[in-house]
Amino acid sequence: MAVETEATRPVSRRRRGVSRREVLGVALAGGAGVAAIRLLGIGSPPAPSAAPATGKTDWISPLGGESARVSQLLRRVTFGAAPDELDRALSDGYAKTVQRLLETPPAVPPALAGADQAAKGNAIRAQSLQKWWIDWMLATPTPFAEALTLFWHGHFTSDYRKVGLQTPWIYWQNLTWRQHALGDLKSFLLAVTSDPAMLRYLDLGNSTGQNPNENYSRELMELFTMGPGHFTEDDVRASAKALAGWREPQPGTDGKVGIFDPRRAFKGGPLAFLGTTGKFDTEAVINAILAQPATAPFIVQRLLTRLAMNNPAPAYVNRLADGFRRSKYSLKQLLRDILTSTEFNAPPTYRSLVKSPVEFMVHALKAVKAPELSQLAVQGGGGMGQNLFDVPDVGGWPMNEAWISSNTVVSRVNFVTGVLNGLKSVPPSGKAPAQHLESVVSPATAQLLNGASDDRERWFIVLASPEFQLK
Amino acid sequence: MSDEKAGINEVHRRDFLKAGLVFGAGAAGLAAGYAAVPDAFARAVFAAKKDGITNDRVLVMIQLAGGNDGLRTVVPLQDPKLHDFRPRLAAPSVAQALPLSNDFGLNANLKGVKSLWDKGRVAIVQGVGYPNPVFSHFESIRIWETGDPTRRSINGWLGRLMATQYDTLGHPLTGCACGATDVPGALRDLQATLTVVQNGKTFGFQGGSDIENAVTALYKGTPGIYGALFDTAISTAKDTIATLKTAADKYQPAAAYSDNAKLVYSSKNQLAAALQLAAELIVTGTGVKLLHVTLGGFDTHYTELNRHDDLLGYFDQAVSAFYSDLDAHGLADKVLVATWSEFGRRPKENASGGTDHGAASPLLLIGNPVKGGFYGAAPRLDDLDATGNLKYKVDFRSVYQEILSAHLGADAKAVLGDTFEQIPFIAAPVSVGA
């Protein structure tokens, strides 16, 4: 049995692409006191050596190799990769793949059937809307845009329960967020503030300068831009006044932004907001927020802990935040800085995030090439804690360890069972541990994989494994 | 054992370590500045436990998520200020309130709670809050969940209680979140096992024991910072499935639970089903002690008039069914229901016919263990703080303290880190450590 360790494995920095052989020719590296092992040649009978069952156990990072870095990139920001997507990225190499992700304009999803009839007595069905998006996550040629849209859906969040489905507003919000996902934060925030679904979800659409509703004002600062502790109750009141005047567009029209009605606006003179006294309108409020030192690190931290690593170092966050500000809050530049930083591929970040339920389900369906089973992903999210367009509260979804409970793990396993039961035949599984787990698995997973009697069983182990829940 | 016949078994000590659940965080991870979270997870080991609390008292916490409007729950009947602050909201709620005294009445939809009040089964603690109120949902929720207004604590007050004073080893149902998918912050503690069951009727592995066995083998000694959490979640799920399987045959609900309230305001709208599951766990002797359920939708910034009433009506039906069910099973003496919410709402209504985030609000404590009546003091509408909010009269930890020591027989100071004013709403305190 070939034994290869991190130290002995040759890594050519000059070679741009990654050979198939490097991906598949993974080797067993059972260091002393290390329980996470790499598999050799799944399919051949490798019989993993007796690694200690307990003790010092962290995943052995494979990130010294470019193939693992590419694989990790696609897992973190594109819902994993189908085999053909992975092949293409491996042949392009890491740098070129990052460039392609950032520079390819987001593909536009097909229109949701019946959305334009929503205001004419034919309300959208929540499940249709959810399925529309899952289907597009599976079909799109630009899954990076969908992963980002999902991130922003959880950040600038709204739910169909309060917004309602008697208008296309919640669907339109999804289209709008996708357009801004690689744009600049200021334009995005202006669009968020006047978005019809948001005007209803956080009540700005029925606030007035005379008797303001504080809901949007507070969450704009606390949840959307700055985080708690960086503004006062007086700031909440001041910006509630400054932002008042928006109202929802008339349902049934194709007005995709709110209408500003100066008669409803605040008329009481200068306001003191975030340390400045003067006249504030919506744009001035957003400018003042963007001028605050807390804003850039807050957005950076939020992106990193969903897409990159669980506990980024403050110096790293600040460095990215500085670049974000210098780029005039360009989200594309920020993402470029993140994806090309050494920290993004640092070994300690390996598997330090838990896939959200949607990420897990979409990756699983891509892995077994079963887009036709997307309805299972629509139904399966509830037990795992994530239904699209139905966030638990204005804070959006939780992350990482909060995705793990007795209920959610059972639901994740049941989803895998449902998918495999729904397939008449499953794809060959021999490369699955390499393609989807970088062949870095626990002794328990290794043992089960080696003992699996057929493709179906091996796919079950891969997709239900703890390794596959992580990104 | 008579307690077992009655449906609540005693907790027995089992000193063993579950194989494969002990791990140390990877040295590389800790060395590179990613230490904080991994270190927290690394402590998720099953330490051998001392003897835990062995009495048969049960606590059910009901979270009214979003910030419940106390002024429309326990309504001031005589205060003209209420009508000044709330031109649209005050009149109907005052006119229709169910009088409890000359000065206060319950929301018109709390009819079941009112009938329990008439029997002396409801304690109302008025003016509950904490110093320097925080108006962020999430910050204030964290304060209530951890019992720490300084926001330094990570673990929940009930999680700490479980970890230090109950024997959760081999008893996955000591603490249970019913009707939820994630662990509620109040029950969170990495040193305690905890079950989360969204739907007791469907909870289990599709594909039966083959799948269950495979998954059990798969989630063993999982490396990495989430490894112990994953492995514990699977082993807890497996134990819970086995317990629920036998429990389902032994339980017939003795009350009508209904979730047909058509509440669309929140995804957390299955309170009745969650309480029915709680009743099943209590009645069938699963050893459950600490339960948590959530009803969402209380963030009534707009059109509060009917929405808030609907929520309270639904709460009333679910809690009434739960009480009747336990009473019919002879267990009502053991179980305390307590509400909590991150804050009350602003006395002054806004342009949207709703109310913004506020501060102090009343808590309801329901069940045979309580000595019915009013406790604390209602905040005055003519003495608001600088933010226009009600000033609190009772620290919420006083309520926790009474629940912990008098109802559960726990060491309250060990959980709360301090001693607070006593609010004696428990009729017959159990002895601490019993």
HADDOCK unambig.tbl for C-alpha pairs under 7 A between the chains (distance, minus, plus):
assign (segid A and resid 36 and name CA) (segid B and resid 223 and name CA) 6.38 0.50 0.50
assign (segid A and resid 53 and name CA) (segid B and resid 20 and name CA) 6.44 0.50 0.50
assign (segid A and resid 53 and name CA) (segid B and resid 221 and name CA) 5.95 0.50 0.50
assign (segid A and resid 54 and name CA) (segid B and resid 20 and name CA) 5.92 0.50 0.50
assign (segid A and resid 54 and name CA) (segid B and resid 22 and name CA) 6.46 0.50 0.50
assign (segid A and resid 54 and name CA) (segid B and resid 23 and name CA) 5.91 0.50 0.50
assign (segid A and resid 54 and name CA) (segid B and resid 221 and name CA) 6.16 0.50 0.50
assign (segid A and resid 55 and name CA) (segid B and resid 23 and name CA) 5.28 0.50 0.50
assign (segid A and resid 55 and name CA) (segid B and resid 24 and name CA) 6.08 0.50 0.50
assign (segid A and resid 56 and name CA) (segid B and resid 23 and name CA) 6.20 0.50 0.50
assign (segid A and resid 56 and name CA) (segid B and resid 24 and name CA) 5.05 0.50 0.50
assign (segid A and resid 56 and name CA) (segid B and resid 25 and name CA) 6.45 0.50 0.50
assign (segid A and resid 56 and name CA) (segid B and resid 26 and name CA) 5.91 0.50 0.50
assign (segid A and resid 57 and name CA) (segid B and resid 23 and name CA) 6.34 0.50 0.50
assign (segid A and resid 57 and name CA) (segid B and resid 24 and name CA) 6.30 0.50 0.50
assign (segid A and resid 57 and name CA) (segid B and resid 25 and name CA) 6.42 0.50 0.50
assign (segid A and resid 57 and name CA) (segid B and resid 26 and name CA) 5.69 0.50 0.50
assign (segid A and resid 57 and name CA) (segid B and resid 223 and name CA) 4.82 0.50 0.50
assign (segid A and resid 57 and name CA) (segid B and resid 224 and name CA) 6.33 0.50 0.50
assign (segid A and resid 58 and name CA) (segid B and resid 25 and name CA) 6.35 0.50 0.50
assign (segid A and resid 58 and name CA) (segid B and resid 26 and name CA) 4.56 0.50 0.50
assign (segid A and resid 58 and name CA) (segid B and resid 223 and name CA) 4.80 0.50 0.50
assign (segid A and resid 58 and name CA) (segid B and resid 224 and name CA) 4.31 0.50 0.50
assign (segid A and resid 59 and name CA) (segid B and resid 223 and name CA) 5.90 0.50 0.50
assign (segid A and resid 59 and name CA) (segid B and resid 224 and name CA) 5.67 0.50 0.50
assign (segid A and resid 161 and name CA) (segid B and resid 264 and name CA) 5.72 0.50 0.50
assign (segid A and resid 161 and name CA) (segid B and resid 265 and name CA) 5.73 0.50 0.50
assign (segid A and resid 161 and name CA) (segid B and resid 266 and name CA) 6.63 0.50 0.50
assign (segid A and resid 162 and name CA) (segid B and resid 265 and name CA) 6.00 0.50 0.50
assign (segid A and resid 206 and name CA) (segid B and resid 351 and name CA) 6.90 0.50 0.50
assign (segid A and resid 206 and name CA) (segid B and resid 352 and name CA) 5.73 0.50 0.50
assign (segid A and resid 207 and name CA) (segid B and resid 351 and name CA) 5.65 0.50 0.50
assign (segid A and resid 207 and name CA) (segid B and resid 352 and name CA) 6.33 0.50 0.50
assign (segid A and resid 208 and name CA) (segid B and resid 351 and name CA) 6.20 0.50 0.50
assign (segid A and resid 211 and name CA) (segid B and resid 350 and name CA) 5.54 0.50 0.50
assign (segid A and resid 211 and name CA) (segid B and resid 351 and name CA) 5.00 0.50 0.50
assign (segid A and resid 212 and name CA) (segid B and resid 350 and name CA) 6.11 0.50 0.50
assign (segid A and resid 212 and name CA) (segid B and resid 351 and name CA) 5.99 0.50 0.50
assign (segid A and resid 213 and name CA) (segid B and resid 350 and name CA) 5.64 0.50 0.50
assign (segid A and resid 213 and name CA) (segid B and resid 351 and name CA) 6.27 0.50 0.50
assign (segid A and resid 213 and name CA) (segid B and resid 352 and name CA) 6.83 0.50 0.50
assign (segid A and resid 213 and name CA) (segid B and resid 356 and name CA) 6.90 0.50 0.50
assign (segid A and resid 214 and name CA) (segid B and resid 356 and name CA) 6.36 0.50 0.50
assign (segid A and resid 215 and name CA) (segid B and resid 301 and name CA) 6.90 0.50 0.50
assign (segid A and resid 215 and name CA) (segid B and resid 356 and name CA) 6.97 0.50 0.50
assign (segid A and resid 311 and name CA) (segid B and resid 34 and name CA) 5.80 0.50 0.50
assign (segid A and resid 311 and name CA) (segid B and resid 37 and name CA) 6.87 0.50 0.50
assign (segid A and resid 312 and name CA) (segid B and resid 34 and name CA) 6.87 0.50 0.50
assign (segid A and resid 313 and name CA) (segid B and resid 33 and name CA) 6.44 0.50 0.50
assign (segid A and resid 313 and name CA) (segid B and resid 34 and name CA) 6.98 0.50 0.50
assign (segid A and resid 348 and name CA) (segid B and resid 28 and name CA) 6.46 0.50 0.50
assign (segid A and resid 348 and name CA) (segid B and resid 29 and name CA) 4.66 0.50 0.50
assign (segid A and resid 348 and name CA) (segid B and resid 32 and name CA) 6.99 0.50 0.50
assign (segid A and resid 383 and name CA) (segid B and resid 181 and name CA) 6.19 0.50 0.50
assign (segid A and resid 384 and name CA) (segid B and resid 181 and name CA) 6.30 0.50 0.50
assign (segid A and resid 385 and name CA) (segid B and resid 181 and name CA) 5.43 0.50 0.50
assign (segid A and resid 385 and name CA) (segid B and resid 182 and name CA) 6.95 0.50 0.50
assign (segid A and resid 390 and name CA) (segid B and resid 267 and name CA) 6.98 0.50 0.50
assign (segid A and resid 392 and name CA) (segid B and resid 267 and name CA) 6.15 0.50 0.50
assign (segid A and resid 401 and name CA) (segid B and resid 226 and name CA) 6.93 0.50 0.50
assign (segid A and resid 402 and name CA) (segid B and resid 182 and name CA) 6.34 0.50 0.50
assign (segid A and resid 403 and name CA) (segid B and resid 182 and name CA) 6.64 0.50 0.50
assign (segid A and resid 404 and name CA) (segid B and resid 229 and name CA) 6.93 0.50 0.50
assign (segid A and resid 404 and name CA) (segid B and resid 230 and name CA) 6.55 0.50 0.50
assign (segid A and resid 405 and name CA) (segid B and resid 182 and name CA) 5.83 0.50 0.50
assign (segid A and resid 405 and name CA) (segid B and resid 183 and name CA) 6.48 0.50 0.50
assign (segid A and resid 405 and name CA) (segid B and resid 196 and name CA) 6.28 0.50 0.50
assign (segid A and resid 405 and name CA) (segid B and resid 233 and name CA) 5.33 0.50 0.50
assign (segid A and resid 406 and name CA) (segid B and resid 195 and name CA) 5.90 0.50 0.50
assign (segid A and resid 406 and name CA) (segid B and resid 196 and name CA) 5.52 0.50 0.50
assign (segid A and resid 406 and name CA) (segid B and resid 233 and name CA) 4.44 0.50 0.50
assign (segid A and resid 406 and name CA) (segid B and resid 234 and name CA) 6.01 0.50 0.50
assign (segid A and resid 406 and name CA) (segid B and resid 236 and name CA) 6.20 0.50 0.50
assign (segid A and resid 406 and name CA) (segid B and resid 237 and name CA) 4.79 0.50 0.50
assign (segid A and resid 407 and name CA) (segid B and resid 181 and name CA) 5.61 0.50 0.50
assign (segid A and resid 407 and name CA) (segid B and resid 196 and name CA) 5.42 0.50 0.50
assign (segid A and resid 407 and name CA) (segid B and resid 197 and name CA) 5.38 0.50 0.50
assign (segid A and resid 407 and name CA) (segid B and resid 198 and name CA) 6.57 0.50 0.50
assign (segid A and resid 408 and name CA) (segid B and resid 181 and name CA) 6.09 0.50 0.50
assign (segid A and resid 409 and name CA) (segid B and resid 233 and name CA) 6.83 0.50 0.50
assign (segid A and resid 409 and name CA) (segid B and resid 234 and name CA) 6.61 0.50 0.50
assign (segid A and resid 410 and name CA) (segid B and resid 204 and name CA) 6.73 0.50 0.50
assign (segid A and resid 410 and name CA) (segid B and resid 205 and name CA) 6.23 0.50 0.50
assign (segid A and resid 414 and name CA) (segid B and resid 205 and name CA) 6.10 0.50 0.50
assign (segid A and resid 414 and name CA) (segid B and resid 206 and name CA) 5.65 0.50 0.50
assign (segid A and resid 417 and name CA) (segid B and resid 206 and name CA) 6.94 0.50 0.50
assign (segid A and resid 442 and name CA) (segid B and resid 222 and name CA) 6.04 0.50 0.50
assign (segid A and resid 442 and name CA) (segid B and resid 223 and name CA) 6.64 0.50 0.50
assign (segid A and resid 444 and name CA) (segid B and resid 217 and name CA) 6.52 0.50 0.50
assign (segid A and resid 444 and name CA) (segid B and resid 218 and name CA) 5.41 0.50 0.50
assign (segid A and resid 444 and name CA) (segid B and resid 220 and name CA) 6.13 0.50 0.50
assign (segid A and resid 445 and name CA) (segid B and resid 218 and name CA) 5.48 0.50 0.50
assign (segid A and resid 465 and name CA) (segid B and resid 218 and name CA) 6.48 0.50 0.50
assign (segid A and resid 466 and name CA) (segid B and resid 219 and name CA) 6.82 0.50 0.50
